[in-house]
């Protein structure tokens, strides 16, 4: 028995028909996700249980002592990663708005939100307990990020949402994993936390990537057009937050995440979706296909330009690390 159309006005009639047709596939992908998932909770990674306060305090003292060695460039990456995770309300809203509050899409959105919510909780527990930030300054940044909103110009196109989430989930996976690897030689607890988060992001990436692949199979011309509107320049969450550009520059210079990482993500998705091999397209679809296949070279040129422009070291200062100067 088919499912009723979701009650929303986002998408053209043809797009809505595709999204409804995709619902059984979404159920299957959700079930596959649940079968692969190993549910964890922040308290599993940094316990706050009161049954053995003496042991808990000793553990906390050990974490704080080790965290003293974290370089400020890594602290900036942790701050940016945490702020990104705490933008979750924006993403729940965007998914619900574009895909509706009923149907298997809503089931996924609610479960995805519950899983993502643990990421911000785990990171916030760690940075607060480890005392690595001026938390008052960081909390103000997080407040301004949520208050400013995140409203990408997707023109009520549900295909763009799924193209974006495919890329954004992979980007957060890479950022968390790379940050964790750099943390590991200083403080292994945060590396473990970030590894758990990156594992979740990899599974979320697989879901969104598969769903956009399902759209490509059903409506390739329009899917390519939507992908072309999103892929050339991914607007990461928080990009309109004060200080975001400087934080991103530190993270890029520290070789944690930057344009070359995004280029690799684009190349991976173009290959996975076999964009260059699609046939039976309209003239407009072939034009989008050609432009999409040229994006990696364009991103490489952009990365070369940024590297040249940013040659040499630069000083940075952020209030959430007590205005210490980072030269990188």
Secondary structure, 3 states (H helix, E strand, C coil): CCCCCCCCCCCCHHHHHHHHHCHHHHHHHHHHHHHHCCCCCHHHHCCCCCCCHHHHHHHHHHHHHHHCCCCHHHHHHHHHHHHHHCCHHHHHHHHHHHHCCCCHHHHHHHHHHHHHHHHHHHHHHHHHHHCCCCHHHHHHHHHHHHHHCCCCCCCCCHHHHHHHHHHHHHHHHHHHHHHHHHHCCCCHHHHHHHHHHHHHHHHHHHHHHHHHHHHHHHCHHHHHHHHHHHHCCCCCCCCCCCCHHHHHHHHHHCCCCCHHHHHHHHHHHHHHCCHHHCCCCCHHHHHHHHHHHCHHHHHHHHHHHHHHHCCCCCEEECHHHCCCEEEC
